[in-house]
């Protein structure tokens, strides 16, 4: 039997500043991300629908979110859906949130600025949390590799 898949991909903008706190010896950051889609209604008019997502980051990723993300920042995140519950005044409460495992900041730097120009002292743009893609070595194809090409 196949295993289940719980994977979320979002591209959107932060709805507010990330809220961070310490949970034992690790950092946790919470924020919301808005995703929007445009479509034509039955009358042929363009409509826009915005969906809000609760997002949670843990550890070093939470620290990066706290330091570099701000309201309106455009981000690409990957993670998984998680539902948790608690009891408040005798009533069971539920929330579903996205626990992120990867995040890429998509906002560009102001034009004409180098990697550290115009930033606060000590600023260093963080590296992507996604492993870098390494291209295969270039060179002539071996005879048996030519047979595998689709063209």
N, C-alpha and C positions, 0 to 999 in steps of 0.2 A: 504494500500500500504506500502511496506517495505521501510525503510530508506536506503540511500546510505551508502557505506563504503569507506572511504579514509584512508587507513592504509599502511604504508611502513615499511619494516624490512630490514636492511642492515647489513652485516658483511663485513668489509673492512678495509683499511688502509688510514690514513690521507695523503693527497697529499702535505700539507704544514702546517706551523704553523697557529693556529686559529687567526683570526683578530678580535679584540674586540673593542667596542666603547660604549659610553653612549648614549642612546636614551631616553632623559628626565631623569627620575630617575631610569631607569632599564638598565641593561647591555645586549648587543646583541653580539653574536660571530658568525662569518661566517668562514667556512672551506669547503674543498672538501674531499670526500671519494671515493677511487677507489675500485671497485669490479671487480674480474677477474673470468673467467671461461675457462676451457680447454676442447677442443673437437678435434675429428679427422676429418680432411677434406676428400674430395672424394678420395684422393690419399693414405689415411690411415696414414697421418702424423699428429702429435699433433700440434694444434694451440692454441694460447691463445688470448682471447679478453678481453680488459679492458674497463670498463664503468666508467665515472666520474660523481659524483653527487654533486650538490651544497647543503650545509647543513647550517641551521640557528638554533641557540639556543638562548633562552631568559631567563632573570632573573638569578636565582641562578644556573641553569643548564649551562648557558653561562659562568658564573664565574668559575665553575668547569672545563669546557672545556678549558678555557683560561689558567688556572693554571696547569692542569695535562696532557693535550693532546699535543702531539708534532708531527712533521712530521714523518710519518712511524708508528705511534701508531696504534695498531689494536683495533677496537671498534665495538660494536654491538649497533645499534641505532634503535629506533622506533619513528615513527612520521607520518606526513601526507604531501601529495603533496599540494603545493600552487603555483599558478601562479600570478604574479603581473606585472604591467605595469607602465611606466613613459614616459614622452616625453623629447627627447634630440634633440635640434636643429631642432625642428619641425617634428621629426620622432618618431613615437611611438615605444618604445622598450619593450620587454617582457622577462621574465625569469621564469623558473620553478625551485622551490627549495623544499627541504624537511625541514619542521619545526619540530624539534625533541621534543618529550615529555619524552623520556627516553634514557639513555645512560649507557652502561657498558664498562669499560676499560678491555681489554682482555690480555694485555701484562703482563707477569709474572715478579715478582721481580727477581733480580739476586740471584742465588742459594746461600744458606748459610746465608742469611740475614733475620733478624726478621722484624717485621712490620715497625720499624722505624730506623733500623741500616743502616748506610751508606747514609742516606738521609740528606737533609739540615735541620738545626735546625728548630723546629716548624712544621716539615712535619708530617702530619697524613693522611694516606690513606683514601680517602673519602669513605663513605658507598655507596653501590649501590643505585640508584634511584628507583629500583624496590622493591616493598614490599616483605618482606620475606615470604616464603611458610611455613605455619604451618601444620605439619602432624596431622592427626586425632589422638585422644588419643588411646593408645594401651591397650590391655586387651582382655579378652574373648569376643567372639561375642555373642550377644543376639540371642535367638532362631529365631526370625523373621528376623534378619540381615543375617543369613545363607542362607535364601531363595533367597536373592538378589545377591549372588555371582555367577559369570559366570562359575565357575568350580566345 
